[in-house]
Amino acid sequence: MDKNTLVGFVLIGTVLIGFSIYNRPSKEDLEQAHHYQDSIQAIQKEQSNKVDVEVQKDSISYTQIVADSTSAFYSSLKGTEQEISLENNLIQLKLSNKGGTPQEAILKSYKDQNGQPLVVFDKKDIQMDFSIDGKNENILTNNLYFTPTNVTDSTVTMRLQINGGGTLDFNYKLLKDSYVLNFSIQANNMQNFFPSASKSINLNWHQKIRHQEKGYSFEQRYTALTYKRSGHDSNKLSEGRDANKEIEDALDWIAFKGQFFSTIWIAHQDFNNTILNSKVLAENSGYMKEYNANMTTSFDPTGKEPTNMQMYIGPNRFNTLKATNKICAAASPKSLELQDLVYLGWPIVRLINRYFTIPLFDWLSGWGLSMGIVLLLMTFIVKSIVYPATYKSYMSSAKMRALKPYMDRINEKYPNKDDALKKQQEMMSLYSQYGVSPMGGCLPMLVQMPVFMALFFFVPNAIELRQQSFLWASDLSAYDDVINWGTNLPIIGDHLSLFCVLFSASSLLNTYISMKMQDPMGQQQQMPAMKWMMYLMPLMFFFIFNTYSSGLNYYYFISGLISIITMVILRKTTDEKKLLAKLETNKVKIQADRTAKGSRGGMMAKLEALKKEQERIEAERQKTLKNKH
């Protein structure tokens, strides 16, 4: 294997390993999160005490309201809590008349790890409070009882009755064949209740994200509070540690995102003055993270213009989220780009995934094949597409291998390290004479890299692989723990993933065959550190990918096998004698072209100039040494 091809492999491996390490919430990250929690414990306690004081004040205030029958909320502070159910063929939502907000969401098309309908949240996990400033009393919805009206299977109006005849309506409509819940707030006959300067309503949204998948650390990497500024791309808080952020810009939406399921609040009139908080929860708590968002949005106290919002409660499926953009566009002209919740990698990789990987995956999935076969076919197709670059890389190494006898003569001519520059000059001159590019093995490898990385981002985010079994893997979106010892060990964790072992083994075999078959200049002897780095990479892959999805490890395993088979076939079908004969013919042609032009080529001219400069420097050095003696 020539030097540049080795460099290409190392670059690809380094980027992949580096991103994997960067992207995962490592043990150090989690420990840092715990240290962070400890360091702010006193502050949290102080804040908690302040909140308790405020709650006590509120309780006192409500007690006074209860005793005062003239209060605007006297009739709304008493009641019996009841549930209102809205549902379609995809989702069932339960709303409580106390507070007038959703308190449970069940997705009918998905199952949890126990085979039961998947619960995104229930009343223990979520709390939504709306508050509006009034002239004499503030509306705090969490302790007020609403009256359900206009109830159907998909609609309900939660009505807050104000003494004196006014009402505050929370209008809900669950859209057909969709995960979208339309929501509006509208005041009726309440002009005298609000001050004239009142133009906003505050929403405080708190939710714990359930641990839905197999494996805590891998799910944690893809669980993040995400938001989108108006006119900008989406952004997110840190996945691996506690995080807080105050945002002055207007937001289009805020998503409490898990690996495969999210709850999204979409503002038609923007969210402003937003404060976001994300807290990492312990592994055995049953939850991944605890999110909180406090924001304001527009409110018309006259009731002429309702406050319009939407909720999406459903899967992080690219095509579903993309279709949801169109549904929301009917109510708002904003470009929401909700599909950004499915992270597809860096810009060029994202384009490959968006316009190649996903359409190809959907096309193959449409055949009704198992997901394991779909990934297998995708691997063959991807390897076929990058084959020209693979072939060019191999032929570059083959040409250099064919020139090995000439290279050996140069090595024998310059055995001393002091002559390294002269040896390099003659090597480059040799390449130029035969039209061989020393970069020919490296560049094709780099061309393949975006395609190689595309599947790295796509597979872990493909909800279509969730709970899909193949061979011994029960869930292609999670690790396939053929051996599980139940205790976390340093670096490796609590299990052994068989597909990861096979992937690492195929990488090791691929490295061994490549270095054995493609080492024209004895690079293994000249660069022992590079050699051991190449062998170390498959071992690093094992420790990094042991917790990754079995689907990704399976793809890389098959891809590695195809690479090995391709390399062996190319090696057996390449006649190096014929190749050298072609190179000799090419040499004559190159020399004839240069003679006809009356000068050497650009590369040769540079080499000649470099050689003369070296000779001049060497002559001066010898002259200096002679004068000293």
Summary of the structure (lengths in Angstrom):
residues: 629
radius of gyration: 32.9
end to end distance: 46.3
largest distance: 114.6
contacts: 1976
relative contact order: 0.10
helix: 49%
strand: 24%
